[in-house]
């Protein structure tokens, strides 16, 4: 029961690098990505981890520690352990996820615990043979371009700081994240509506998360592609067409009111309507913005990337909110509740 993302180089700009120490490692929109056993090797993961350790030691409070998590891709747990050992070897305490976890769970843990940053071993929605490293800044969101430039420079310089070896504590990052979601959404109201949903985790690290939330609140659902399969058979773990076809078929066959799919590291979501039609991200953003302004009564201005729908502008105008248009990329802005 899983969902996979399709490779969109426009979004993440994956970069290959050889496993030679002198090979440059370049960071894209949301981290570094490369093909497993080609550019993405243990040696290169340790190089990146060394650079992150150097950044934390120089620019953050290393005593706050770093959160390390990983997705369901081939070798991710071992790569995460390697990164954790480099950070701990530099004297930085590490909390290492004890299981596959959604990237937002790592982000939430960073912000909630006041950690100095977070490392996620994932290639998000890329094909099965890719993996990567994301770095989350101390505020929980993707690191700013300035931070990533420093880490890239530290990587090029071969930074590998050593210190008094710190501890590596294995922790389950998902329970706190699930509680935060349950506190934020009115799940009891959803349960009262009597809706039935289909959930597609696309073999990614979102497996069991929405299912657990629905189970806790008595919401009817059917789940697909929840098992771990790093080959992501027949799809890329990206919740767009054509990869959501199984979800569309499930919604119709099981007579669900809607379907939801999360990508490889569960930081993206796609939706399917009752008739099986795909609901794209622009419509999802619009529904969420209307809900945040009308139901949650969030204050403040609205920020959107220039390539998103102008429906957001109309909704913002209806509520008297200014819209700020910015460039594409997770590093440009972050949502903070």
Secondary structure as UniProt FT lines:
FT   STRAND          4..5
FT   HELIX           9..12
FT   TURN            21..22
FT   TURN            29..30
FT   STRAND          31..36
FT   TURN            37..39
FT   HELIX           42..59
FT   HELIX           62..64
FT   STRAND          66..70
FT   TURN            74..75
FT   HELIX           76..89
FT   TURN            90..91
FT   STRAND          94..97
FT   HELIX           103..113
FT   STRAND          117..121
FT   TURN            124..125
FT   TURN            128..129
FT   STRAND          130..136
FT   TURN            138..139
FT   HELIX           145..156
FT   TURN            157..158
FT   STRAND          168..171
FT   HELIX           174..184
FT   HELIX           187..193
FT   STRAND          196..200
FT   TURN            202..203
FT   TURN            205..208
FT   HELIX           209..216
FT   TURN            217..218
FT   STRAND          220..224
FT   TURN            230..231
FT   TURN            233..234
FT   TURN            241..244
FT   HELIX           245..253
FT   TURN            254..255
FT   STRAND          258..262
FT   TURN            264..265
FT   STRAND          269..272
FT   TURN            274..275
FT   STRAND          278..279
FT   HELIX           281..294
FT   STRAND          302..305
FT   TURN            306..307
FT   HELIX           311..318
FT   TURN            319..320
FT   STRAND          323..326
FT   TURN            330..332
//
